[in-house]
């Protein structure tokens, strides 16, 4: 992303992720956050809950682009299918 002029941060732990994410969402100058989807289920749940209850900043979850096969049974997709199923019933 830095080639596009987008500032980024590499995070090494899940606790560090939550701390940095909370700082970013409280910064009024940030309107979009890109996040790699290589995250544990509890953080994905936290992000989905945030997206459902907040308009800004926009959170975009990026798939892992350089994997051999796209896992159709990923945690994120399972959450989406589960939510869609609840909405359709």
Backbone as CSV, one residue per row, in Angstrom:
resi,resn,N_x,N_y,N_z,CA_x,CA_y,CA_z,C_x,C_y,C_z
1,UNK,0.817,-1.196,0.000,0.000,0.000,0.000,0.864,1.264,0.000
2,UNK,2.070,1.125,0.505,2.914,2.320,0.561,3.265,2.825,-0.838
3,UNK,3.257,1.934,-1.829,3.498,2.380,-3.201,2.385,3.299,-3.700
4,UNK,1.199,3.177,-3.098,0.065,4.025,-3.459,-0.006,5.286,-2.604
5,UNK,0.949,5.438,-1.692,0.947,6.600,-0.820,0.067,6.429,0.407
6,UNK,-0.285,5.174,0.717,-1.126,4.896,1.874,-0.236,4.449,3.025
7,UNK,-0.320,5.170,4.133,0.474,4.841,5.305,-0.043,3.551,5.918
8,UNK,0.852,2.707,6.367,0.446,1.441,6.962,1.242,1.118,8.204
9,UNK,0.724,0.167,8.958,1.375,-0.291,10.167,1.324,-1.809,10.192
10,UNK,2.456,-2.433,10.466,2.497,-3.874,10.628,2.392,-4.167,12.116
11,UNK,1.478,-5.058,12.454,1.217,-5.352,13.860,1.574,-6.806,14.126
12,UNK,2.268,-7.037,15.251,2.764,-8.385,15.530,1.911,-9.179,16.513
13,UNK,1.037,-8.517,17.269,0.212,-9.253,18.229,-1.231,-8.763,18.180
14,UNK,-2.133,-9.622,18.626,-3.553,-9.276,18.599,-3.898,-8.179,19.606
15,UNK,-3.216,-8.162,20.733,-3.442,-7.094,21.717,-3.007,-5.745,21.153
16,UNK,-1.899,-5.750,20.448,-1.407,-4.528,19.818,-2.411,-4.046,18.764
17,UNK,-3.038,-4.993,18.058,-4.027,-4.639,17.052,-5.177,-3.844,17.673
18,UNK,-5.732,-4.339,18.767,-6.871,-3.668,19.413,-6.472,-2.269,19.870
19,UNK,-5.290,-2.127,20.444,-4.827,-0.807,20.904,-4.708,0.173,19.735
20,UNK,-4.074,-0.246,18.648,-3.884,0.641,17.494,-5.217,0.916,16.814
21,UNK,-6.075,-0.099,16.696,-7.386,0.097,16.084,-8.188,1.138,16.853
22,UNK,-8.188,1.062,18.163,-8.930,2.038,18.977,-8.373,3.451,18.803
23,UNK,-7.071,3.590,18.665,-6.486,4.906,18.400,-6.925,5.435,17.032
24,UNK,-6.947,4.553,16.040,-7.322,4.971,14.687,-8.789,5.403,14.607
25,UNK,-9.685,4.658,15.241,-11.109,4.999,15.131,-11.451,6.274,15.889
26,UNK,-10.598,6.658,16.822,-10.830,7.899,17.560,-10.154,9.107,16.937
27,UNK,-9.456,8.901,15.828,-8.801,9.995,15.120,-9.754,10.507,14.038
28,UNK,-10.278,11.728,14.175,-11.267,12.230,13.213,-10.721,12.446,11.797
29,UNK,-9.411,12.464,11.629,-8.854,12.677,10.288,-8.776,11.375,9.481
30,UNK,-9.069,10.237,10.104,-9.028,8.955,9.410,-10.438,8.563,9.010
31,UNK,-10.633,8.332,7.707,-11.974,7.993,7.229,-12.071,6.573,6.690
32,UNK,-10.942,5.896,6.483,-10.966,4.509,6.019,-9.785,3.756,6.619
33,UNK,-10.040,2.507,6.999,-8.998,1.644,7.553,-9.024,0.333,6.774
34,UNK,-7.878,-0.057,6.224,-7.729,-1.339,5.546,-7.125,-2.328,6.533
35,UNK,-7.709,-3.516,6.627,-7.220,-4.519,7.574,-7.084,-5.854,6.853
36,UNK,-5.939,-6.495,7.043,-5.745,-7.838,6.521,-6.645,-8.790,7.292
37,UNK,-7.221,-9.771,6.612,-8.161,-10.670,7.258,-7.494,-11.823,7.985
38,UNK,-6.219,-11.821,8.120,-5.518,-12.891,8.825,-5.587,-12.621,10.326
39,UNK,-6.811,-12.746,10.868,-7.070,-12.402,12.260,-7.844,-13.522,12.946
40,UNK,-7.729,-13.621,14.273,-8.510,-14.632,14.987,-9.995,-14.271,15.026
41,UNK,-10.821,-15.254,15.339,-12.267,-15.091,15.303,-12.767,-13.993,16.245
42,UNK,-12.181,-13.861,17.426,-12.666,-12.838,18.364,-12.450,-11.421,17.832
43,UNK,-11.363,-11.188,17.112,-11.127,-9.864,16.540,-12.039,-9.634,15.340
44,UNK,-12.283,-10.664,14.549,-13.214,-10.528,13.428,-14.609,-10.192,13.951
45,UNK,-15.023,-10.842,15.031,-16.318,-10.519,15.646,-16.358,-9.067,16.103
46,UNK,-15.272,-8.608,16.707,-15.178,-7.224,17.173,-15.304,-6.255,15.986
47,UNK,-14.600,-6.551,14.879,-14.645,-5.685,13.698,-16.030,-5.678,13.052
48,UNK,-16.654,-6.849,12.951,-17.998,-6.910,12.376,-18.991,-6.124,13.224
49,UNK,-18.885,-6.249,14.521,-19.749,-5.487,15.419,-19.515,-3.986,15.249
50,UNK,-18.263,-3.586,15.129,-17.946,-2.174,14.924,-18.557,-1.686,13.614
51,UNK,-18.392,-2.480,12.533,-18.911,-2.081,11.222,-20.431,-1.944,11.227
52,UNK,-21.102,-2.790,11.975,-22.561,-2.738,12.029,-23.078,-1.535,12.819
53,UNK,-22.271,-1.031,13.735,-22.741,0.025,14.628,-22.119,1.397,14.403
54,UNK,-21.208,1.509,13.441,-20.540,2.792,13.185,-20.448,3.041,11.685
55,UNK,-20.693,4.257,11.307,-20.579,4.637,9.901,-19.139,4.996,9.551
56,UNK,-18.465,5.637,10.475,-17.133,6.144,10.205,-16.179,5.760,11.316
57,UNK,-14.969,5.393,11.024,-14.368,5.269,9.709,-14.832,3.986,9.028
58,UNK,-14.750,3.985,7.700,-15.098,2.805,6.935,-13.993,1.774,7.136
59,UNK,-14.382,0.549,7.464,-13.423,-0.530,7.676,-13.507,-1.467,6.472
60,UNK,-12.382,-1.677,5.814,-12.329,-2.579,4.668,-11.415,-3.731,5.022
61,UNK,-11.973,-4.950,5.030,-11.193,-6.142,5.345,-10.630,-6.731,4.059
62,UNK,-9.315,-6.735,3.957,-8.634,-7.247,2.768,-8.402,-8.746,2.884
63,UNK,-8.688,-9.492,1.829,-8.332,-10.920,1.859,-6.827,-11.069,1.718
64,UNK,-6.328,-12.211,2.127,-4.903,-12.484,1.917,-4.714,-12.738,0.430
65,UNK,-4.011,-11.874,-0.235,-3.889,-11.931,-1.688,-2.888,-12.960,-2.185
66,UNK,-1.903,-13.283,-1.393,-0.820,-14.127,-1.876,-0.891,-15.542,-1.310
67,UNK,-2.088,-16.063,-1.158,-2.227,-17.448,-0.732,-2.490,-18.324,-1.952
68,UNK,-2.163,-19.612,-1.848,-2.308,-20.510,-2.996,-3.762,-20.701,-3.374
69,UNK,-4.624,-20.917,-2.388,-6.041,-21.117,-2.650,-6.839,-20.217,-1.720
70,UNK,-7.941,-19.711,-2.211,-8.809,-18.908,-1.359,-9.674,-19.869,-0.566
71,UNK,-9.620,-19.767,0.745,-10.355,-20.662,1.633,-11.803,-20.218,1.724
72,UNK,-12.687,-20.968,1.090,-14.099,-20.607,1.085,-14.750,-20.828,2.442
73,UNK,-14.072,-21.508,3.328,-14.613,-21.778,4.658,-13.925,-20.916,5.714
74,UNK,-13.452,-19.750,5.329,-12.765,-18.883,6.278,-13.719,-18.383,7.346
75,UNK,-13.169,-17.970,8.452,-13.980,-17.480,9.567,-14.835,-16.302,9.140
76,UNK,-14.261,-15.390,8.376,-14.988,-14.200,7.948,-16.183,-14.575,7.076
77,UNK,-15.963,-15.456,6.104,-17.059,-15.861,5.234,-18.138,-16.615,6.003
78,UNK,-17.736,-17.434,6.969,-18.722,-18.143,7.793,-19.605,-17.150,8.533
79,UNK,-19.002,-16.078,9.043,-19.771,-15.044,9.749,-20.758,-14.367,8.804
80,UNK,-20.320,-14.078,7.595,-21.201,-13.435,6.616,-22.367,-14.360,6.272
81,UNK,-22.080,-15.635,5.988,-23.145,-16.587,5.648,-24.130,-16.733,6.801
82,UNK,-23.614,-16.773,8.023,-24.473,-16.903,9.205,-25.376,-15.678,9.340
83,UNK,-24.821,-14.492,9.151,-25.587,-13.252,9.263,-26.637,-13.154,8.153
84,UNK,-26.266,-13.498,6.941,-27.214,-13.456,5.831,-28.360,-14.425,6.075
85,UNK,-28.030,-15.596,6.593,-29.055,-16.577,6.904,-30.060,-16.050,7.921
86,UNK,-29.577,-15.339,8.933,-30.469,-14.746,9.940,-31.341,-13.663,9.335
87,UNK,-30.794,-12.908,8.397,-31.575,-11.830,7.778,-32.653,-12.366,6.852
88,UNK,-32.399,-13.508,6.227,-33.349,-14.069,5.279,-34.498,-14.836,5.955
89,UNK,-34.297,-15.231,7.191,-35.330,-16.013,7.890,-36.405,-15.136,8.447
